[in-house]
Every structure is written in C-alpha cells, then in structure tokens.
Amino acid sequence: MLELLKSNNPADIAFAKHLLKTRYIEVFELDVHISNLEGSISLFPIRLMVSDKDIVRAREVLMDNNLLLDKI
C-alpha cells in the first residue's frame, strides 16, 4: 500500500474516495480515528492509501480533479 493523499479537509477526503471508488480503485483510510479524536486543530491528517498496482491510475484521477498538484 502506498500513500496517495494526506489531508485535514474531510471534503477532500470524501471527494477523493468517491472518485476512486467509481473507477474501481480500492482505497483505505488511515488515521481516521485519531483525526476525529483531536477535534478541529488539524494536527493529524487522514491518509488515503491504495495498492501499488493502482497508484499511477489513482494519482492521475486525483490530478485530473485538482486534488493532487503533481506526480510524486
């Protein structure tokens, strides 16, 4: 699994998950619970992870929708 996106913005996370799932790219969230526990100080961002085989396609999807600035 590789990190695709890290964000404190729940709208960005939800939009990214929707885009990926509609393209049949499996996505896994990390740090959701700690992010919810810490409240609104945005100390712990939520991370979206995808499999190694899907990372290139997933990055392209997010870049096409302005959620990633460039390829890593």
C-alpha positions as CSV (number, residue, x, y, z in Angstrom):
1,M,0.0,0.0,0.0
2,L,1.2,3.5,-0.9
3,E,0.1,6.8,0.4
4,L,-1.9,8.7,-2.2
5,L,-3.3,11.7,-0.3
6,K,-2.9,13.3,3.1
7,S,-5.4,16.0,4.1
8,N,-7.1,17.6,7.1
9,N,-10.0,18.5,4.9
10,P,-12.9,16.0,5.2
11,A,-14.4,17.2,2.0
12,D,-11.2,16.5,0.0
13,I,-11.0,13.0,1.6
14,A,-14.7,12.2,0.8
15,F,-14.4,13.5,-2.8
16,A,-11.2,11.6,-3.4
17,K,-12.7,8.4,-2.1
18,H,-15.8,8.8,-4.3
19,L,-13.6,9.4,-7.4
20,L,-11.5,6.4,-6.8
21,K,-14.4,4.1,-5.9
22,T,-16.3,5.0,-9.0
23,R,-13.2,3.9,-11.0
24,Y,-13.0,0.6,-9.1
25,I,-9.8,1.6,-7.3
26,E,-9.8,0.2,-3.7
27,V,-8.9,2.9,-1.2
28,F,-8.1,2.5,2.5
29,E,-8.1,5.3,5.1
30,L,-5.5,5.6,7.8
31,D,-5.5,7.8,11.0
32,V,-9.3,8.5,10.8
33,H,-9.9,7.8,14.5
34,I,-7.1,9.9,15.8
35,S,-8.0,12.7,13.5
36,N,-11.6,12.6,14.9
37,L,-10.4,12.5,18.5
38,E,-8.1,15.5,18.2
39,G,-11.0,17.7,17.1
40,S,-10.6,20.8,14.9
41,I,-6.9,21.6,15.5
42,S,-6.0,19.6,12.4
43,L,-2.9,18.1,14.0
44,F,-3.4,14.6,12.5
45,P,-4.4,14.4,8.8
46,I,-6.2,11.5,7.3
47,R,-4.2,9.5,4.8
48,L,-5.6,7.6,1.8
49,M,-3.7,4.5,0.7
50,V,-4.0,2.5,-2.5
51,S,-2.3,-0.7,-3.7
52,D,1.0,-0.5,-5.5
53,K,-0.7,-1.6,-8.8
54,D,-3.3,1.2,-8.7
55,I,-1.1,4.1,-7.6
56,V,-0.4,5.5,-11.0
57,R,-4.0,5.4,-12.1
58,A,-5.2,6.8,-8.8
59,R,-2.8,9.7,-9.0
60,E,-4.0,10.5,-12.5
61,V,-7.6,10.5,-11.3
62,L,-6.8,12.9,-8.4
63,M,-4.7,15.2,-10.6
64,D,-7.5,15.4,-13.2
65,N,-9.8,16.6,-10.4
66,N,-7.3,19.1,-8.8
67,L,-6.7,17.1,-5.7
68,L,-3.0,16.5,-6.4
69,L,-0.7,19.1,-7.8
70,D,1.8,16.9,-9.5
71,K,3.1,13.3,-9.6
72,I,5.4,12.2,-6.8
